[in-house]
Amino acid sequence: MADNGSNKLAWFVGGTLAGVGLALLFAPAAGAETRRRIATKTANSREALSGSGQEIIDRGRELYERGRQIVDEAAEMFERGRQLMEEAPKPEPQE
């Protein structure tokens, strides 16, 4: 479910880019002005994607570290349980 946030972000960015593209196509402006707008919007989008990409990488690292902690804790509990079973008195065989 951690992927849900990045999915929403991807859809948001995609929708934003599509909206910007449609707005530029239908907005009356001179060719040079339109190209300048496209360049500006492209640069802004690139910065937004770069920032969100870094956020996704950081979140992935956090999740990885948390997963490692959980696995380490589970291994410790397993080992403690194994030791307890070895130390527990063995039941007498019944005949």
C-alpha positions in Angstrom: 0.0 0.0 0.0 3.0 2.3 0.2 2.9 2.5 -3.5 -0.5 4.2 -3.3 1.1 7.6 -2.5 3.5 7.4 -5.5 0.6 6.3 -7.7 -1.4 9.3 -6.8 1.5 11.6 -7.3 2.2 10.1 -10.8 -1.5 10.5 -11.8 -1.4 14.1 -10.5 1.7 15.0 -12.4 0.4 13.3 -15.5 -2.9 15.2 -15.3 -1.1 18.5 -14.7 1.1 17.9 -17.7 -1.9 17.0 -19.9 -3.7 20.1 -18.7 -0.8 22.4 -19.4 -0.4 20.9 -22.9 -4.1 21.4 -23.7 -4.1 24.9 -22.3 -1.1 25.8 -24.5 -2.7 24.3 -27.5 -5.9 26.3 -27.1 -4.5 29.6 -25.7 -4.0 32.3 -28.4 -0.4 33.5 -28.2 2.4 34.3 -30.6 4.8 31.4 -31.5 7.7 32.9 -29.5 5.5 33.4 -26.4 4.1 29.9 -26.7 7.6 28.4 -26.9 8.7 30.5 -23.9 5.7 29.2 -21.9 6.4 25.6 -23.0 10.1 26.0 -21.9 9.1 27.5 -18.5 6.4 24.8 -17.8 8.8 22.1 -18.9 11.5 23.4 -16.5 9.0 23.7 -13.7 7.7 20.2 -14.3 11.2 18.8 -14.4 12.0 20.3 -11.0 8.7 19.0 -9.5 9.4 15.5 -10.8 13.0 15.6 -9.6 11.9 16.7 -6.1 9.1 14.1 -5.9 11.5 11.4 -7.2 13.9 12.1 -4.4 11.0 12.0 -1.9 10.0 8.5 -3.3 13.6 7.3 -3.0 13.8 8.6 0.6 10.5 7.0 1.5 11.7 3.7 0.0 14.8 3.8 2.1 12.8 4.4 5.2 10.5 1.5 4.4 13.5 -0.7 3.7 15.1 0.1 7.1 11.8 -0.4 8.9 11.5 -3.8 7.2 15.0 -4.7 8.3 14.2 -3.8 11.9 11.1 -6.0 11.8 13.0 -8.9 10.4 15.8 -8.5 13.0 13.2 -8.4 15.8 11.4 -11.5 14.5 14.7 -13.4 14.3 15.6 -12.4 17.8 12.1 -13.6 19.1 12.6 -16.9 17.2 16.0 -17.4 18.7 14.7 -16.7 22.2 11.8 -19.2 21.6 14.2 -21.8 20.4 16.4 -21.3 23.5 13.4 -21.5 25.8 12.4 -24.8 24.2 15.9 -26.2 24.6 16.0 -25.2 28.3 12.5 -26.4 29.1 12.3 -29.7 30.9 11.6 -32.6 28.7 8.4 -34.5 29.4 8.8 -38.1 30.6 7.7 -40.6 27.9 4.5 -42.2 28.9 4.0 -45.9 28.4 
